Amino acid sequence: MTREHRYRLTVTWTGNRGEGTVSYRGYGREHEVSAPGKEPLAGSSDPAFRGDPARWNPEELLVASLSQCHMLWYLHLCTVNGVVVTGYTDEPEGVMLEDGNGSGRFTEVVLRPAVTVASAEMAATAERLHGEVHEYCFIARSVNFPVRPEPVIGF
């Protein structure tokens, strides 16, 4: 049985500095991402593309989405497999190549979750489950580049 889920939000450009897009340097890349009942997310382009470094850029949000999806599925798989996770931190890194014409693409994302489990007996299963996550993670299953977990398990 297949179920469809829809995700609706609003992206509003807030970078009009009075002249719109008259020139490449004349407009801001600032924008807001919003959805009913949620705080707006301040966005911009990457600073390499004239963006505001204090705001989230789409590339960071893609890496964050992959990390979040991996973590949430991992915690679920641990629960159903009797692994008690007591701590989880990830420091993911995405690699994007920019082509000479300004286009680009991600070539990989490496997830580096540091996981703490309740006992040493759970460590092997905890590590194995990271490899199973990508059978389930909606985001990782939707991208056309590798997403590799490099977990460290502690207890």
N, C-alpha and C positions, 0 to 999 in steps of 0.2 A: 504494500500500500504506500503510495506516494502522497505526501502532504505538501502543499505550497505555503510558504511563509513570505510575507512582503515586508520590506523595511522602507519606510518613508521618512524623509527628513527634509529640511530646507537648508540650502546653502545660499547665503546672501553676500554679495561682494560689497565691501565697505571701504574700498581703497580709491574711490573717486576723489581726487584732490582738486576738483573744480573744473577740469577740462576733459574728463573722461580719458579715453585711450588715444588722445591726439598724438602722443609720442611714447616710445617704449619706456623711457625713463620718467615719464610724466604721471604715471599712475601707480598706486599701491597695490600690492598683492594681498592685502588684508581681506579677510572674509570671516563670517561666522557660520558654524554648523549648528543647527538647532532642531529640536523635536519637542513636541508637547510634553510638558512635565519635567523637562531636563534643563540644566544650566547650559547656556550656549558655550560652544567650544571655539576658542579663538584660533583661527587658522591663517596661514600665509604660505607662500612658496618657500622652498629651501633658501637660505641666505645666498647660496651660490647662484640663485636665479632672481636676485633682487628682493628676497623675502625678509620678513622681520624675524630675527632669531629668537625672539621672546614668544613666538607663537608656534603652534604645532603645524608641521607641514604634511602633505599627503604621504610622502615616503615614510616618515616616522609613524604615521597612523597605520600604514600597511604592516610595518614590522610589529607594531604594538598589537594589531588585530591577530596576527599569526601567533604571537606569544600568548595572548589572552585565551585564544581558542585552544591552543595546546594545553595550557594550564587547566582550563575548566574540564576538558575531556580527560586529562590525566588524573585529576582529582576524582572524577567519577569512576574511572577504571580502577583506581586504587581502592575506592570504597567497595566496589563489587568483588574485588579480589582479596579483601582482607588486609590490605596494606594501610596502616594508619600514618598519614602524613601530618607532621606537626609544624612544618615550615616549608615555604616555597618562595624562592626569589629567582627571577630570570633576568639575564642581561643579554638580550638578543642583539644581533647585528645583521643588517641587510647590506648587500652589495649591489649597487646599481652602476651600470656602464652607460655613459653618455656618448652618443655618436656625434660625428662631426657636424651633422645638420641640426643638432640640438635635441633630437629625440633620444630616448633612452629606454632601458629595460632593466629589471632586476635579474640578476643571474643566480642568486641564492640568498637564503636567510638561514643563519645559524642561531639556534636557540641554545642557551647555556643555563638551564635550570639547575639551581642548587637546592636539593630536596633533603629535608630531614624527616626520617621515619622513626617510629616509636621504638624499634628494636633491630638489632643486627640481622636477625632471621628474616626480616622483610626486605633487606637491601637488594637481593638478587631479583626478586619479583618487581620491586620498585623500578629497578633499572630496565628490565625487560618491557615493562608497560609503556615506557617512552616510545619504543618502536612500534607499538600498536596504535598509538594515538592517531597517526595519519590515515588510518583506515576510517576514522570517524570525523576528524576536525573539518568542519564545513569550509573554513577559509583555506586551509592548506590543500584541500581537495579541489579548490577552485583556481589555484594559481598554476602558471606554466613553468615554474622554476622550482628547484629543490628546496625543501625546508628540512634542515638536518638538526636533530637534537643532539647535544653533547652534554648529557646530564652528569652531575656529580651527586652521589647519594651519601648522606651522612646519617648518623643516629646518635 
